Amino acid sequence: MAQLDVDEFIARFRERAKAVKERGVPPLEGEARQRFIRAAEKDFLDYSLIGRATWTVEQGSLVLKIPLAE
């Protein structure tokens, strides 16, 4: 198993959040378009939350602290 670089791991989530924010909506119509937009909003939220996290190791566990206020 590869060594975990937590700072790089968190940076990947920041990059993913940015990519979701910048990508366009494909040529979808109606409900398919709405599903795509809802999924993109959830992806952005998930990625941006992890992307803002700070971390520590406590009792052998990785602990991510995610600020809920921007």
Biopython code that builds the backbone (N, CA, C, O; Angstrom):
import numpy as np
from Bio.PDB.StructureBuilder import StructureBuilder

atoms = [
    (1, "MET", "N", (0.846, -1.180, 0.000)),
    (1, "MET", "CA", (0.000, 0.000, 0.000)),
    (1, "MET", "C", (0.890, 1.241, 0.000)),
    (1, "MET", "O", (1.924, 1.264, 0.667)),
    (2, "ALA", "N", (0.499, 2.250, -0.729)),
    (2, "ALA", "CA", (1.263, 3.492, -0.826)),
    (2, "ALA", "C", (1.186, 4.275, 0.489)),
    (2, "ALA", "O", (0.213, 4.174, 1.236)),
    (3, "GLN", "N", (2.218, 5.040, 0.742)),
    (3, "GLN", "CA", (2.257, 5.909, 1.926)),
    (3, "GLN", "C", (1.244, 7.043, 1.750)),
    (3, "GLN", "O", (1.166, 7.635, 0.673)),
    (4, "LEU", "N", (0.484, 7.345, 2.773)),
    (4, "LEU", "CA", (-0.513, 8.414, 2.707)),
    (4, "LEU", "C", (0.131, 9.756, 3.023)),
    (4, "LEU", "O", (0.674, 9.951, 4.111)),
    (5, "ASP", "N", (0.069, 10.667, 2.083)),
    (5, "ASP", "CA", (0.493, 12.055, 2.293)),
    (5, "ASP", "C", (-0.792, 12.855, 2.489)),
    (5, "ASP", "O", (-1.467, 13.197, 1.518)),
    (6, "VAL", "N", (-1.126, 13.149, 3.732)),
    (6, "VAL", "CA", (-2.423, 13.767, 4.049)),
    (6, "VAL", "C", (-2.544, 15.146, 3.418)),
    (6, "VAL", "O", (-3.617, 15.502, 2.930)),
    (7, "ASP", "N", (-1.476, 15.926, 3.415)),
    (7, "ASP", "CA", (-1.546, 17.254, 2.795)),
    (7, "ASP", "C", (-1.854, 17.139, 1.297)),
    (7, "ASP", "O", (-2.635, 17.925, 0.760)),
    (8, "GLU", "N", (-1.247, 16.171, 0.634)),
    (8, "GLU", "CA", (-1.502, 15.965, -0.792)),
    (8, "GLU", "C", (-2.921, 15.442, -1.002)),
    (8, "GLU", "O", (-3.590, 15.822, -1.964)),
    (9, "PHE", "N", (-3.376, 14.579, -0.111)),
    (9, "PHE", "CA", (-4.742, 14.051, -0.148)),
    (9, "PHE", "C", (-5.755, 15.196, -0.078)),
    (9, "PHE", "O", (-6.689, 15.248, -0.879)),
    (10, "ILE", "N", (-5.576, 16.102, 0.867)),
    (10, "ILE", "CA", (-6.482, 17.234, 1.023)),
    (10, "ILE", "C", (-6.388, 18.164, -0.182)),
    (10, "ILE", "O", (-7.402, 18.704, -0.625)),
    (11, "ALA", "N", (-5.184, 18.357, -0.715)),
    (11, "ALA", "CA", (-5.006, 19.202, -1.900)),
    (11, "ALA", "C", (-5.769, 18.628, -3.094)),
    (11, "ALA", "O", (-6.331, 19.379, -3.891)),
    (12, "ARG", "N", (-5.789, 17.293, -3.219)),
    (12, "ARG", "CA", (-6.552, 16.676, -4.324)),
    (12, "ARG", "C", (-8.035, 17.032, -4.215)),
    (12, "ARG", "O", (-8.690, 17.261, -5.232)),
    (13, "PHE", "N", (-8.562, 17.079, -3.012)),
    (13, "PHE", "CA", (-9.967, 17.443, -2.840)),
    (13, "PHE", "C", (-10.206, 18.905, -3.199)),
    (13, "PHE", "O", (-11.240, 19.236, -3.778)),
    (14, "ARG", "N", (-9.248, 19.797, -2.856)),
    (14, "ARG", "CA", (-9.376, 21.200, -3.278)),
    (14, "ARG", "C", (-9.399, 21.292, -4.798)),
    (14, "ARG", "O", (-10.195, 22.041, -5.365)),
    (15, "GLU", "N", (-8.526, 20.528, -5.463)),
    (15, "GLU", "CA", (-8.481, 20.529, -6.929)),
    (15, "GLU", "C", (-9.782, 19.989, -7.517)),
    (15, "GLU", "O", (-10.282, 20.519, -8.509)),
    (16, "ARG", "N", (-10.326, 18.949, -6.916)),
    (16, "ARG", "CA", (-11.587, 18.380, -7.405)),
    (16, "ARG", "C", (-12.733, 19.376, -7.246)),
    (16, "ARG", "O", (-13.568, 19.511, -8.141)),
    (17, "ALA", "N", (-12.775, 20.070, -6.116)),
    (17, "ALA", "CA", (-13.825, 21.078, -5.902)),
    (17, "ALA", "C", (-13.729, 22.160, -6.969)),
    (17, "ALA", "O", (-14.744, 22.580, -7.523)),
    (18, "LYS", "N", (-12.519, 22.609, -7.256)),
    (18, "LYS", "CA", (-12.323, 23.640, -8.281)),
    (18, "LYS", "C", (-12.761, 23.126, -9.646)),
    (18, "LYS", "O", (-13.404, 23.848, -10.407)),
    (19, "ALA", "N", (-12.417, 21.888, -9.954)),
    (19, "ALA", "CA", (-12.788, 21.307, -11.249)),
    (19, "ALA", "C", (-14.304, 21.202, -11.401)),
    (19, "ALA", "O", (-14.841, 21.474, -12.475)),
    (20, "VAL", "N", (-14.992, 20.810, -10.330)),
    (20, "VAL", "CA", (-16.457, 20.707, -10.389)),
    (20, "VAL", "C", (-17.052, 22.086, -10.623)),
    (20, "VAL", "O", (-17.982, 22.240, -11.415)),
    (21, "LYS", "N", (-16.519, 23.087, -9.936)),
    (21, "LYS", "CA", (-17.043, 24.452, -10.054)),
    (21, "LYS", "C", (-16.853, 24.995, -11.470)),
    (21, "LYS", "O", (-17.695, 25.736, -11.976)),
    (22, "GLU", "N", (-15.737, 24.619, -12.106)),
    (22, "GLU", "CA", (-15.402, 25.183, -13.413)),
    (22, "GLU", "C", (-15.980, 24.406, -14.593)),
    (22, "GLU", "O", (-16.039, 24.934, -15.703)),
    (23, "ARG", "N", (-16.405, 23.169, -14.376)),
    (23, "ARG", "CA", (-16.891, 22.380, -15.514)),
    (23, "ARG", "C", (-18.269, 22.864, -15.947)),
    (23, "ARG", "O", (-19.071, 23.334, -15.139)),
    (24, "GLY", "N", (-18.509, 22.739, -17.213)),
    (24, "GLY", "CA", (-19.797, 23.136, -17.758)),
    (24, "GLY", "C", (-20.820, 22.026, -17.633)),
    (24, "GLY", "O", (-20.503, 20.899, -17.253)),
    (25, "VAL", "N", (-22.031, 22.365, -17.955)),
    (25, "VAL", "CA", (-23.113, 21.385, -17.954)),
    (25, "VAL", "C", (-23.211, 20.818, -19.364)),
    (25, "VAL", "O", (-23.332, 21.575, -20.327)),
    (26, "PRO", "N", (-23.161, 19.506, -19.495)),
    (26, "PRO", "CA", (-23.282, 18.920, -20.832)),
    (26, "PRO", "C", (-24.663, 19.195, -21.418)),
    (26, "PRO", "O", (-25.581, 19.578, -20.693)),
    (27, "PRO", "N", (-24.811, 19.006, -22.694)),
    (27, "PRO", "CA", (-26.095, 19.304, -23.347)),
    (27, "PRO", "C", (-27.186, 18.301, -22.952)),
    (27, "PRO", "O", (-27.540, 17.403, -23.715)),
    (28, "LEU", "N", (-27.694, 18.483, -21.755)),
    (28, "LEU", "CA", (-28.779, 17.647, -21.242)),
    (28, "LEU", "C", (-30.045, 18.486, -21.160)),
    (28, "LEU", "O", (-29.991, 19.714, -21.089)),
    (29, "GLU", "N", (-31.170, 17.810, -21.171)),
    (29, "GLU", "CA", (-32.438, 18.531, -21.079)),
    (29, "GLU", "C", (-33.274, 17.981, -19.937)),
    (29, "GLU", "O", (-33.099, 16.845, -19.497)),
    (30, "GLY", "N", (-34.170, 18.806, -19.481)),
    (30, "GLY", "CA", (-35.176, 18.394, -18.506)),
    (30, "GLY", "C", (-34.612, 17.815, -17.231)),
    (30, "GLY", "O", (-33.694, 18.366, -16.623)),
    (31, "GLU", "N", (-35.191, 16.677, -16.835)),
    (31, "GLU", "CA", (-34.828, 16.042, -15.562)),
    (31, "GLU", "C", (-33.372, 15.588, -15.550)),
    (31, "GLU", "O", (-32.732, 15.654, -14.501)),
    (32, "ALA", "N", (-32.832, 15.136, -16.661)),
    (32, "ALA", "CA", (-31.429, 14.705, -16.716)),
    (32, "ALA", "C", (-30.507, 15.876, -16.385)),
    (32, "ALA", "O", (-29.508, 15.705, -15.686)),
    (33, "ARG", "N", (-30.839, 17.050, -16.883)),
    (33, "ARG", "CA", (-30.038, 18.241, -16.596)),
    (33, "ARG", "C", (-30.101, 18.580, -15.103)),
    (33, "ARG", "O", (-29.082, 18.902, -14.492)),
    (34, "GLN", "N", (-31.286, 18.507, -14.530)),
    (34, "GLN", "CA", (-31.453, 18.806, -13.116)),
    (34, "GLN", "C", (-30.696, 17.795, -12.242)),
    (34, "GLN", "O", (-30.082, 18.179, -11.246)),
    (35, "ARG", "N", (-30.738, 16.508, -12.610)),
    (35, "ARG", "CA", (-29.992, 15.490, -11.864)),
    (35, "ARG", "C", (-28.491, 15.770, -11.931)),
    (35, "ARG", "O", (-27.794, 15.647, -10.924)),
    (36, "PHE", "N", (-27.990, 16.146, -13.106)),
    (36, "PHE", "CA", (-26.570, 16.455, -13.267)),
    (36, "PHE", "C", (-26.184, 17.632, -12.377)),
    (36, "PHE", "O", (-25.158, 17.592, -11.698)),
    (37, "ILE", "N", (-26.998, 18.668, -12.381)),
    (37, "ILE", "CA", (-26.703, 19.862, -11.581)),
    (37, "ILE", "C", (-26.722, 19.530, -10.093)),
    (37, "ILE", "O", (-25.843, 19.971, -9.353)),
    (38, "ARG", "N", (-27.713, 18.761, -9.646)),
    (38, "ARG", "CA", (-27.781, 18.377, -8.232)),
    (38, "ARG", "C", (-26.557, 17.547, -7.829)),
    (38, "ARG", "O", (-25.994, 17.745, -6.752)),
    (39, "ALA", "N", (-26.154, 16.628, -8.693)),
    (39, "ALA", "CA", (-24.969, 15.806, -8.401)),
    (39, "ALA", "C", (-23.715, 16.677, -8.331)),
    (39, "ALA", "O", (-22.872, 16.472, -7.458)),
    (40, "ALA", "N", (-23.584, 17.631, -9.227)),
    (40, "ALA", "CA", (-22.421, 18.525, -9.229)),
    (40, "ALA", "C", (-22.393, 19.367, -7.956)),
    (40, "ALA", "O", (-21.324, 19.597, -7.392)),
    (41, "GLU", "N", (-23.544, 19.825, -7.504)),
    (41, "GLU", "CA", (-23.601, 20.608, -6.269)),
    (41, "GLU", "C", (-23.157, 19.776, -5.076)),
    (41, "GLU", "O", (-22.424, 20.265, -4.216)),
    (42, "LYS", "N", (-23.598, 18.510, -5.017)),
    (42, "LYS", "CA", (-23.182, 17.625, -3.929)),
    (42, "LYS", "C", (-21.694, 17.324, -4.019)),
    (42, "LYS", "O", (-21.000, 17.320, -3.002)),
    (43, "ASP", "N", (-21.196, 17.069, -5.233)),
    (43, "ASP", "CA", (-19.757, 16.825, -5.412)),
    (43, "ASP", "C", (-18.955, 18.012, -4.915)),
    (43, "ASP", "O", (-17.977, 17.841, -4.187)),
    (44, "PHE", "N", (-19.361, 19.223, -5.304)),
    (44, "PHE", "CA", (-18.636, 20.412, -4.886)),
    (44, "PHE", "C", (-18.634, 20.536, -3.360)),
    (44, "PHE", "O", (-17.595, 20.819, -2.763)),
    (45, "LEU", "N", (-19.778, 20.329, -2.737)),
    (45, "LEU", "CA", (-19.863, 20.419, -1.278)),
    (45, "LEU", "C", (-18.928, 19.411, -0.620)),
    (45, "LEU", "O", (-18.162, 19.766, 0.275)),
    (46, "ASP", "N", (-18.988, 18.163, -1.057)),
    (46, "ASP", "CA", (-18.146, 17.121, -0.472)),
    (46, "ASP", "C", (-16.664, 17.449, -0.634)),
    (46, "ASP", "O", (-15.904, 17.419, 0.334)),
    (47, "TYR", "N", (-16.264, 17.760, -1.854)),
    (47, "TYR", "CA", (-14.853, 18.032, -2.128)),
    (47, "TYR", "C", (-14.379, 19.282, -1.403)),
    (47, "TYR", "O", (-13.268, 19.298, -0.873)),
    (48, "SER", "N", (-15.189, 20.321, -1.368)),
    (48, "SER", "CA", (-14.749, 21.555, -0.728)),
    (48, "SER", "C", (-14.658, 21.402, 0.794)),
    (48, "SER", "O", (-13.802, 22.025, 1.422)),
    (49, "LEU", "N", (-15.519, 20.588, 1.388)),
    (49, "LEU", "CA", (-15.424, 20.350, 2.830)),
    (49, "LEU", "C", (-14.098, 19.686, 3.182)),
    (49, "LEU", "O", (-13.387, 20.153, 4.071)),
    (50, "ILE", "N", (-13.765, 18.609, 2.497)),
    (50, "ILE", "CA", (-12.499, 17.923, 2.764)),
    (50, "ILE", "C", (-11.325, 18.827, 2.401)),
    (50, "ILE", "O", (-10.298, 18.814, 3.079)),
    (51, "GLY", "N", (-11.473, 19.612, 1.330)),
    (51, "GLY", "CA", (-10.408, 20.499, 0.902)),
    (51, "GLY", "C", (-10.068, 21.587, 1.905)),
    (51, "GLY", "O", (-8.967, 22.137, 1.864)),
    (52, "ARG", "N", (-10.990, 21.910, 2.808)),
    (52, "ARG", "CA", (-10.738, 22.935, 3.834)),
    (52, "ARG", "C", (-10.273, 22.342, 5.158)),
    (52, "ARG", "O", (-9.989, 23.079, 6.103)),
    (53, "ALA", "N", (-10.194, 21.035, 5.231)),
    (53, "ALA", "CA", (-9.890, 20.372, 6.493)),
    (53, "ALA", "C", (-8.446, 20.591, 6.939)),
    (53, "ALA", "O", (-7.533, 20.759, 6.131)),
    (54, "THR", "N", (-8.285, 20.581, 8.243)),
    (54, "THR", "CA", (-6.961, 20.459, 8.842)),
    (54, "THR", "C", (-6.924, 19.060, 9.450)),
    (54, "THR", "O", (-7.965, 18.434, 9.649)),
    (55, "TRP", "N", (-5.745, 18.586, 9.739)),
    (55, "TRP", "CA", (-5.681, 17.214, 10.222)),
    (55, "TRP", "C", (-4.685, 17.041, 11.352)),
    (55, "TRP", "O", (-3.743, 17.817, 11.516)),
    (56, "THR", "N", (-4.930, 15.990, 12.126)),
    (56, "THR", "CA", (-4.024, 15.538, 13.171)),
    (56, "THR", "C", (-4.122, 14.021, 13.226)),
    (56, "THR", "O", (-5.044, 13.420, 12.674)),
    (57, "VAL", "N", (-3.165, 13.422, 13.897)),
    (57, "VAL", "CA", (-3.240, 11.994, 14.202)),
    (57, "VAL", "C", (-3.428, 11.897, 15.705)),
    (57, "VAL", "O", (-2.603, 12.378, 16.482)),
    (58, "GLU", "N", (-4.522, 11.269, 16.100)),
    (58, "GLU", "CA", (-4.846, 11.118, 17.516)),
    (58, "GLU", "C", (-5.100, 9.653, 17.816)),
    (58, "GLU", "O", (-5.982, 9.034, 17.220)),
    (59, "GLN", "N", (-4.336, 9.104, 18.729)),
    (59, "GLN", "CA", (-4.470, 7.700, 19.135)),
    (59, "GLN", "C", (-4.474, 6.764, 17.938)),
    (59, "GLN", "O", (-5.251, 5.812, 17.877)),
    (60, "GLY", "N", (-3.585, 7.053, 16.978)),
    (60, "GLY", "CA", (-3.451, 6.186, 15.811)),
    (60, "GLY", "C", (-4.501, 6.381, 14.734)),
    (60, "GLY", "O", (-4.536, 5.618, 13.769)),
    (61, "SER", "N", (-5.359, 7.383, 14.873)),
    (61, "SER", "CA", (-6.394, 7.644, 13.868)),
    (61, "SER", "C", (-6.179, 9.014, 13.234)),
    (61, "SER", "O", (-5.810, 9.976, 13.907)),
    (62, "LEU", "N", (-6.415, 9.081, 11.940)),
    (62, "LEU", "CA", (-6.378, 10.355, 11.237)),
    (62, "LEU", "C", (-7.658, 11.106, 11.563)),
    (62, "LEU", "O", (-8.754, 10.579, 11.372)),
    (63, "VAL", "N", (-7.529, 12.328, 12.052)),
    (63, "VAL", "CA", (-8.686, 13.142, 12.412)),
    (63, "VAL", "C", (-8.697, 14.367, 11.512)),
    (63, "VAL", "O", (-7.764, 15.170, 11.524)),
    (64, "LEU", "N", (-9.749, 14.500, 10.741)),
    (64, "LEU", "CA", (-9.933, 15.678, 9.898)),
    (64, "LEU", "C", (-10.864, 16.624, 10.625)),
    (64, "LEU", "O", (-11.943, 16.235, 11.073)),
    (65, "LYS", "N", (-10.433, 17.875, 10.738)),
    (65, "LYS", "CA", (-11.281, 18.907, 11.346)),
    (65, "LYS", "C", (-11.744, 19.806, 10.220)),
    (65, "LYS", "O", (-10.937, 20.448, 9.548)),
    (66, "ILE", "N", (-13.038, 19.847, 10.024)),
    (66, "ILE", "CA", (-13.629, 20.575, 8.907)),
    (66, "ILE", "C", (-14.371, 21.789, 9.443)),
    (66, "ILE", "O", (-15.354, 21.650, 10.171)),
    (67, "PRO", "N", (-13.897, 22.989, 9.081)),
    (67, "PRO", "CA", (-14.625, 24.184, 9.536)),
    (67, "PRO", "C", (-15.973, 24.287, 8.811)),
    (67, "PRO", "O", (-16.040, 24.141, 7.590)),
    (68, "LEU", "N", (-17.017, 24.534, 9.554)),
    (68, "LEU", "CA", (-18.352, 24.607, 8.958)),
    (68, "LEU", "C", (-18.705, 26.024, 8.520)),
    (68, "LEU", "O", (-19.649, 26.208, 7.752)),
    (69, "ALA", "N", (-17.979, 27.016, 8.985)),
    (69, "ALA", "CA", (-18.185, 28.386, 8.548)),
    (69, "ALA", "C", (-17.043, 28.766, 7.626)),
    (69, "ALA", "O", (-15.890, 28.413, 7.871)),
    (70, "GLU", "N", (-17.371, 29.487, 6.564)),
    (70, "GLU", "CA", (-16.329, 29.859, 5.615)),
    (70, "GLU", "C", (-15.576, 31.062, 6.067)),
    (70, "GLU", "O", (-14.659, 31.511, 5.379)),
]
sb = StructureBuilder()
sb.init_structure("model")
sb.init_model(0)
sb.init_chain("A")
sb.init_seg("    ")
for serial, (resi, resn, name, xyz) in enumerate(atoms, 1):
    if name == "N":
        sb.init_residue(resn, " ", resi, " ")
    sb.init_atom(name, np.array(xyz, "f"), 0.0, 1.0, " ", f" {name:<3s}", serial, name[0])
structure = sb.get_structure()
